Structures are given as C-alpha cells and as structure tokens.
Amino acid sequence: MITAKMMQQLWAVIESTQVNTLLQFNDSDLVKLLLNQFANHQMIDAQTANNLNTYIESRLPLIRDIAEERQSLGQGIL
C-alpha cells in the first residue's frame, strides 16, 4: 500500500533529481533509478515496490513535463 507520506517522499525524490537525468534516461531506467532512490530513504516490501513501480510508470509523462518546465525556468541544477 502506498501511503500519503510515501507519495510526498517519492515526489521529493523526483524534485531532487537533476533535470538532465529525468529527461535523458529511458523509461525503464528512470523508473528503476527513482524507485532505488526512494528505497534508500525508506524500507519497502516487494508489494509496495511493485505498486510504486506502477505508479511511477504511469506518471512518467508528468514527471518529464515537470522536468522540462524546471529546465525552462533554469532550475535544472539544484
């Protein structure tokens, strides 16, 4: 189960990831990277990891749109 706190933490991971990474990695590598970065901050079981994987995959267009917006605003390097 993905909790609201997990969602906040996941989006914090996405926001802290460099724009070039978000835009240049292929879909599967980006999902793995984001999931691994999240797992470095919080222990998750296999079912939660699977749920997060599905969630990230479904949000890749949004994640890339946000990254493009950050890039256009000059916020690519945090």
Order of alpha helices (4+ residues) and beta strands (2+ residues): alpha-alpha-alpha-alpha
